């Protein structure tokens, strides 16, 4: 039995609504909008928000500072990038903005080197951890040797189970660590490329304040195995002291140039000298700044190589990115997993050759097996599951990223040339030029942290006063005193939390609410969040009725502006009659409520408020 299909008239014709035009305009159904029209809309929104005087152009009102002298705008188009997309070249070719590696034709890139750091002084623990890492996704090792870390004399024991022809090893610890590694590898010629002796005398100078001799670098460079690096320009010492990307890049260039001079003055050809250097940069949760900074660093180092007479192939900067210590918190440390994931993403997209993800508990002490596992799996997930490494320079061509790369490169070059005019990095460190510049950069950042313009989730925003921190073995302080300081974004808030936790009973601020829940919830939530950032509990109640039960002499009135006008002054008097010695109000000072000692509002100096309340409650250090 069969059936015959008979076509109806027009059946083979494409319906008009399905016709594909010769040219497809994605915005064809919308009226054309130019930048001036967008600016008019932005100005209207800002005026509704209370901004009467606006800059010209209006988008400058929305600019945000991301590094010293570098801001980002809310909108970028082709005019902002100019001819940059044609100037940055291609991956693997000078000026290396798009990456130092070129993918093989028809093959996806293999990804970056997953490098895990180890500094546990117990040799058995480190040996076991190293084995676990290499069996589960790590491709190279970074060992910190010396007092308080892995014993120098135990390097052979730690690496006894490691196939050095498969896994490159980088060490930190100065000349003793370098000599120990050289003695271990001997005359082997089958070593996996990518290892490093980790020498960085200028980094030691920066950290300790003591001048270092560069004279021995050339000898060690001559004994460095083929495919390995002798010197690591560790720019994280500047980032850990409060530098922005501009200072970090500029100082790394100055250090790199100083090492080039030392090596070439000792007789090394310029290409060989370039081939002995590796650069270590910090990667933060500010992903686009990290991406642009790594791209800018390669462009800047290529320029140094160009004026030094190095061949194009030798000028490709080898980069090792490490997730930032500055952004790491001791409180709510699990959030660090999210921060390091974003930072690792940025390092990969930015083109780093090797990436180290610090364990989420790094600020608490020595990491355990679980935190090391999460750290290495963060990279494995991005490379293997997320396929992040399958595209070289995925940010390339973005008007925003290309513009930010250019701005960072220009600002960093200006700082580098200032250091060079001061006599080079060693002279700038000894004179205090670098310290003063970094201190100014950190002061600017500290102001944003204090006002919570830069939020720290789990610390300055949404703290968890009932958290139970994981217990970790204390880590030795491996950073010498006397040089540049070490800072963390969360440190001042965490010091206040520590004070509150150490008190016999947790200090409290009573939230005296006005009006129904729908009216006071927003400000009560805001005030509670702010006070809890300093470790202060925030019991709440209707008016002054709950002050006695809260057992505190500090209160904060929470309500609407309308409620404040009607009854805030009376409530302040009631609170004082009930035993309050200090009364705050959730709102701006322009409200001018009688009987109120201070105000908490978006943009206020939260750290100053919290320190004041701690003093009022007797919770000082």
N, C-alpha and C positions, 0 to 999 in steps of 0.2 A: 504494500500500500504506500503510495507516495503522494506528496502534496506539491502543488506548483505555486510559486510565489509570483504574484503579478504586481509590478511596480505601479504606484499611483502617480499621476502627473506631478512633476516637481519634486518627487521624493529624493532624487539625487542632488538637488540644489541645496546649498548651505543657507540656513535661515539667516535673515539679515542681522538678527541680534548676535549671531555667532560669527559673523564675518570678521576676519582679522585684517586690520588696516595695514597699509604699507609702512606707515610710521606710527609707532605707539608712544603717546605722550602720557606719562604716568600721572601728571597733574592736569591733564586736559579738562577734567570736569570741574576744576576750581578756578576762580578768578585769579589772575596774576597778582602776586604780591612781591614788592621789592623791599629792600632794606629800610627805606624811609618809611614805608607803611608799617613795617614791623616796629620801628622805633616809636611811631605814634601810639601804637597799641601798648608798648612797654611804658611809655610816659603816662598814659592814662591810668594804668594799673598802679604805678608808683604814686601818682597824685591821690588816688583813692586811698592809698595806704598812709597818707599824711605827708608825703614828700612834696614840699612846695618849690624848693630850689633844686633843679636838676642839672647835671653836667651836660656838656655838649662834646661828643655824642652821648646820648642818654644811656647807652649800654655800659658806660664807665661807672655808673652807679651800681652795677652788678658785678664788677670785676672782683676777683678774689686773688689774694697773694698766695703763691705756692712756693716761692723761694725768694731770696734776697734780690730785689729789683725785677722780679718776674711775676707778672699777673696773668690770669686767664680771663677771657671774656665769656659772656653767656652764649655767643653765637659766632660761628666761623663760616666763611664761604671762600670761594676760589680767590677772591681779591686778597684775603688775609695771607694765603700761602704763596701768592705770587708765582714765581717760577721754581719754587722749591722742589716740587715733584720731579722735575727734569734734572735737578742738580744733585740729588742724593744718590744717583746711580742704581746699581743692582746689587743683590746680595753677593758677597764674596769678592767685590771689586771696590777699589778706592772710589770715594772716601769712606766706605764701609759703614755709612749711616744705616744701611739696610741689613747689616750683619756681616760678620767676618767669614761666614761659611756660605758656600754655594752648593745648592742641591745638585746631585747627579741627574743627568737627563733621564726623564721618565721614571725617576724614583722619588718617593717621599723622603723628606729629611728624617734622620734617625733620632732626633731629639737631642737634649743636652745631657751633660754629665751630672748624674745624681750623686752629690758629694755629702757624706755625713761626717759630722764633727764628733770627736771623742776626746774627753779630757779627764775621765775618771781615774783617780790615782791607784785604784785596786787593779793590778795587772790581770788577775783572773776575770774580773768583771768586764774589763775592756776587751780582753781577748774573746770572750763569749759574745759581747755586743757586736764586735767587728764581724765575727762569723755570721751572726744572725742578719746583720745588715746586708752583707754580700750575697747571702742566700735568698734575700727577699727584695731585690730591686736596686740596691745601692751599687753604683758603678765605680766609685773612687772613695778614698778615705782621706780625712783631714785629722791628723793627730796633733794634739797640743802637748808638748814635752816640757818638763822642767818641774820645779818645786810646786807642789800643790796639784799637779796634773800627772800625766803619764811619766813615770821615771825614765830619764834618758837611757839609762843602762838596761831598761827592760824592753826597749824597742823590738829587739829580736824575738823575745817571747810573745809580745803582742801580735806580731806579724807572722808567727810560726806557721799558721794554717792558711796564710794568704798567698795566692798565686800572683806574684808580682808581674808576671807577663800578661796578666788579664786585668788586674786592678791597680791603677796608678795610686801613689801615696804622696800626699802633701803634708809637710810638718810645719809647726810653728814652735819657736823656742830659741831663735838666734843661732849663733855659730855652733854651740854644742849639739843642738838638734840636727843641724845640717850635717855635721861631721858624723854623727851616729848613723844617719840615713845613708851617707856615702859609704861608710864602713860596712854597712849591712848589704848593700847591693854590689859592692866590690866592682869587678870588671864585667859584670853581666851586660850583654848587648841585646837581650831579649825583653827588656823592661817595657811595660805598657806605656805609651806616650801620655803625657799630661801630668806627670808628677812634678813636685816642687820642693825645693829646699827651704822656701818660706822666709828668706832673709829680708828684713825690712828695718835697717838701722834708723832711718828717719822716723818710722812709726814708733820705734822705741824712744827716740828723742821726744816726739810729741807726747807720748804717754808718761814718760818719766821726768821730762825737763832736763835731762842730761845729754849733752852733745855726744855724738857717736862718730866713730871713725869708719869711713867708707873704703879705706885703702885695701882691705882684704877681699873685696867683692870679686875682683877680676880673677884671683887665684881660684876661688870657689867656682866661679863661672867656667873656668877651664876644666874643672873636674866634674861638672854637672853632666849626667848621662844625656845622650842624644834624645831629643823630644821632650826634655824636662826644662823647667824654669828654675832660675837661681833666685830671683828676687820677686817678692810680692809687694806691690805698692798697695798697702792696706789702707784704703780711704775710710774704712769704717771707724777708725780711731777719731776722725774728725766728725763723722756723723754722730757718733756716741757722745761727743762733746757739745752737741747742739747745732752743728752745721746744717744748713739747707743744702739742696742739691748743688747750688752754685758754688758754695765753699768746698764741698766735698770734691767736685770735679776739678776746681781750680787747684786745690792742694794736691790732688793726685797727679795732675800734669806737672806741677813744680817738683814733686818727688821723683816722678819718672825722668824728668830732664836731669835732675841731680845725679840719678843713677846712670843715665846715659853718659854724662860727662865723666863720672868715675871709671866706667868701664872702657870707654874709648880712650881716655887719657892713659890708661894702663896698656893700651895696644890692641884692644879688640876692634875688629872692623865694625862699622856702624850697624850693618845688618845683623851681625852676630849679637851685638849689644841689645838691639830691639828684640831679638829672639829669646833673650834671657829674662824678659820681664813679663809678669802677669799682674793684672789689676783686680783688686777686690773692692766691690761696692756694696752699699746697703740697699736693700729693696724694702720699701714700706707699703702700707696699705693705701697710700695715695697712688693708685695704679698708673694713672696717666703720666704723672711726674716721674715715676720710676721708669716707665717705658721710654719716655723722651730723654731722660738723663742718660740711660745706657746708650741710646742712639747717638746723643750728643758727644758722649765720651769717646766713642769710636771716631767720630768726625774730627774731634780736637786732636786726638793722638795721631791720626793720619796727617794732620797739618804739621804737627811737631816733626813727624818723620819726613815730610816733604821738605821742610826747611833744613833738616839735618842731613839731607842727601841720601836717605834710606830708599831702597827700591820699593815699589808699590806692594809687592808681595810681603815684605817684612813689616810693613806699617800696620797690619791688621792687629788690633788690640785684642788680647785674650782676656776675657772677663770672667770673674768668679763673683756671683751675687749671693749675698747672705741676708736672710730676713732680718729686719731691723731690731736691735735690742732696745732702742728708744721707745718703740711702740708696745713692747712687751709689758704686761701687767702681772703683778702678784695676786691681785684681787680678781675674782671671777676668771681664773686663768684659762678656763676652757674656751673663752672667747678668743684667746690667742690662736686657736686653731683656724678661726675664720680670718683673722688678720694675716696669718702666714700663708693661707691659701691664696688670698688676694695678692700678696706680695710675690709669691711664687709664680702666679699667673703673669704678673707684670714683668718679672725677670725673664720668663720664657718668651713672652711676646716681644720684650725689648731686645732679645737676641743674646742673652748671657750664654757663655760656653759651659759653665758649671754653676750649679745652684745648690746652696745649702739652706734647708729649712730648719730653723731652730725649734726644738721641742717646745710644746706649749707651756711646760713647767720650768723653762730655763731661768726665770727670775726667782724661782723658789729654791733652787739648788740643783743637784746633779739629777739629770733625767733618769727615769726608769725605763724598763723594756717597753711598756705600753706607750709612753710618750715618744720614744724613738720610733716605734712602729708607725704611729700616726704621722710623724714627720716624714718618713720615707714614703708612706703610702699617699701622702698629699701629692708628691711629685709623680708617683706612678699613676695615680688617677688622672692627673692633668695630661700626662704624656700618652698613656695607654688607652684609658677610657674616653678622655676628653679630646684626644687627637690634636692637642694644642700644638705639637711640634710638626705637624704635617704641612704647615704653611710657613714659609720664611717671611719674616717682617709683615705680619698681618695688619699692623697699624699703618704701614706705608701708604702714602697717598691721602691719608686723612688730613683735611685742612687744619684741624685742631692739633693733631699730634705733630705734624710737620712744622707748624708755627711755634709750638711749644719747644720742640727740639732746637729750632733756630734761636729762640729767645734764651734758652738755657745755655746754649753754646756761646752766644755772644757775651752773656753776663759772666760765665765761668772763665772765658778767655780774658776778660777785663781784670778779674780777680787774680788770675795766674800771672798776668803781666805786672800787676802791682807787687806781687810777691817777688817776682824776678827783679824788679827795680829796687827792691829792698835788700838784694843780695842773695836771693835764693831762699829755699824753704828752711834750711837750717838757720840762717840768719833771722828770717821772719819768725821762727819759733822762739829763738833766744831773745829777740827784742820785745816779744809780746804782741807783735802785729797780728799773728794768727789767733792768739787767745782773745784779743779784744774784738776782732771781727766775729769770731764764733760766739762770744758772749753777747754781742749785739743781736746776732741772729736768733739766739736762744731767748733773749729777753722779749723779742717780738713774738716768738712762738708761745712763750710762757704767758704772755698777756692774753692770747687767744684761749689758752687752756684755762686760765683763771676765770675768764668770763664765759667759759663753755661754748665759745664760738667754734672751737675744735673739741668736739665731744669725745669722751672715752667711754664706750659702752661697758657697763658693768662696774664702772668706777665713778666718773663724774656724772654719768647718766645711768639710770636704772640699776642702782647698786642693790646687792642682795645681802642684807645684814645677817641673815641666818645661814649663810654659806659655810660649808666645812671644807677648808682647804686641804688638798692632798699633802701628806707629809713626805718630805724629800730630804735626803742627806745633804747637809750644807756643802756648798761648793767653795773652794778656796778662792780668794780674791787674787786673780792672776794678773791684775793690772797695777803696775807700779804707781806709787803716789808721787806728787811733785810736778806733774805735767798738766795736760789738759784734763778738765773734769769729765766725769761720766754722768749723764743725765738720763732720766726716763720721763716720759710724758705724764705718767700717773703718780710719780713719786710723792708729790705734795699732798694729794688727796689720800694716798695710802698711809702717809704719816699720821694724818688726822684720824683715819680709821683705826690705826694701831693704838692711838691714845684712847679712843673711845672704848676699844675692846679691852684695854688694860685697866679701865676704871672698875671699882668694886661693883657698881651697877651701871648699866649703859645709860649715858646722859640722854635726856629727852627734851624735845621742844613740843609744847602742846599747840595743836592747830585748833584755834577757836573759830568755828565756822559761823557764817552769817547767812540767813535765808535758807530756802529749801535746797535739797541736794543738787538739783539741776543747775542752780545758780553758783554754788560754791565749789563744785567738784573740780573744775578746771584749775582754779588757783590753789586749791588744797593739794591736788595731785602735783602741781608744779613745785609748791613749797616743800612738800614731803620728799620729793625726789632730790631737791637741792640739799636739804638738811641731812638726808640719809647718805649723801655723798661724803659727808664728814663723819659717818658712823653714828649719827644721832637718830634715836628712835623718834617717831612722830605720831603719838596717840592723838586722836581727834575727838572733838565733842561740840555740842551745840552751845555757842557762846562761852561764858566763863564757867559753866556748870561742871565741866570735867577737869578743871585745872588741879584741884586738890587730889583727885584720884591719880592724875598723871605723876604727881610727886616731883614737879619741876617748877622753877621760878622764871622760865623763859617761855613766852607764848608768841604765836604768829596768827594774826587775824586773816581769815580767808573768805572772800566774797566777791561781789561785783562792785563796780564803781558806784552804781546807784545805791547799793546797800551801805557802802562806806559813807556816802554823803549823809545818809539818814542816821546811822547808828554806830559807826566805827569808833568815833571819839568816846561815846558812852561806854562801848564795850571795853575800850582800853582802860577806862577808869574802873570798870567792874573787875577786870583782870588784875589790876594793881591792888584793888581792895581785897581780892582773893589770895594775894601773896606773890603775884608776878613782879619781879624786879626789872624785867626787860620785856618790852612788847615790840614785835616786828609786825609788818603788814605786807601781804603779798600784793604788790602793785608798785607803780612808779612813784618817785618822790614828789612829782608834780601834783599828786593828790593832796598833799599837805594836811594830813589828818592829825589833829591835836592829840597829844599823849602817846604818840608812836616814836620809838627810838631809832628805827631803821626800816628799810624797805628791801624786799627781795623781788626781782623782776628779771625778765629775759635780757641778758646783756650785763647784768650787775657783776661785780667782782665776787664770784662765789667763794673763792678761797678766803678773801678778806672777811666775808660774812661768817664763814665757818670758823675761822680763827677767833673772831670776836665772840661768837656764841660759845665756843670752847672755854674761853677765858671767863665768860659770864657764868658758866656752869662749873668752873673750877676743874676742867678737864685738860689743863695744860700739861706739857711734857715735864 
